[in-house]
Structures are given as structure tokens and as C-alpha cells.
Amino acid sequence: MSGAFANCEFCVLTNEDSDVLRVFLASRGNMQELERHLGVSYPTARARFDALLGKIGIDRPPATAAPSRVELMEQVARGEIDVDEALRRLEIS
């Protein structure tokens, strides 16, 4: 067979990868929903999703380490962030 064919970046995904992507999109990017679907911890779900992104050529910059509770309290004490922001950041990490 010969001809000009467009590459499909999603064709490299396994059926399992496609399922993960489908769940992620259906949940509008909710990693906790993906975590529940996979039956794994949040860090494992995140790692699986990051690996999937790498397969389709979307490289994410390395995640910066989340600030510790002490660092957040110090930022509040210095007036850099308020208590609500510190609490929000704690929920994310």
C-alpha cells in the first residue's frame, strides 16, 4: 500500500491507555475520578496519566515539589498568602 497518510498520535495507545484517556476526559480532567476508576492511589493514577501523555507526545514539565506545611505557615506569617490559600494548597498536595 502506498500513499500519503497522516500520522495518528493516538494510534500508539493501548486499549487500556485509551480507556484511561476516555475516563479522564469524561470526568473533565478529574484525577480523583481517574484514581477511583483505576483502583489505585492518586500518585499512581497521576503517573499513569503522565506516561500516557508522554506516549502521545505531550511532555509535561517536571512537577515542582509541593510546599510543606511549615513552608506554608511561614508564607502566611510573612503575609505572602492568606490562610484560605494555604488551606487550598494543602488540599491539592
CORNOR-V338918 format. One record per residue. N is the residue number from 1. SS is DSSP state (2 for helix, 1 for strand, 0 for the rest). OMEGA is omega as a letter, one per 20 degrees, with the letter a starting at -180 (none if undefined). Layout:
BEGIN
[[N	SS	OMEGA] [N	SS	OMEGA]]
END
This chain:
BEGIN
[[1	0	r] [2	0	r] [3	0	r] [4	0	a] [5	0	r] [6	0	r] [7	0	r] [8	0	a] [9	0	a] [10	0	a] [11	0	r] [12	0	a] [13	0	r] [14	0	r] [15	2	r] [16	2	r] [17	2	r] [18	2	r] [19	2	r] [20	2	r] [21	2	r] [22	2	r] [23	2	r] [24	2	a] [25	2	a] [26	2	r] [27	0	r] [28	0	r] [29	0	a] [30	0	a] [31	2	r] [32	2	r] [33	2	r] [34	2	r] [35	2	r] [36	2	a] [37	2	a] [38	2	a] [39	0	a] [40	0	r] [41	0	r] [42	2	a] [43	2	r] [44	2	r] [45	2	a] [46	2	r] [47	2	r] [48	2	a] [49	2	r] [50	2	r] [51	2	r] [52	2	r] [53	2	r] [54	2	r] [55	2	a] [56	0	r] [57	0	r] [58	0	r] [59	0	r] [60	0	r] [61	0	r] [62	0	a] [63	0	r] [64	0	a] [65	0	r] [66	0	r] [67	0	r] [68	0	r] [69	2	a] [70	2	r] [71	2	r] [72	2	r] [73	2	r] [74	2	r] [75	2	r] [76	2	a] [77	2	r] [78	0	r] [79	0	a] [80	0	r] [81	0	r] [82	0	a] [83	2	r] [84	2	r] [85	2	r] [86	2	r] [87	2	r] [88	2	a] [89	2	r] [90	2	r] [91	2	a] [92	2	a] [93	0	none]]
END
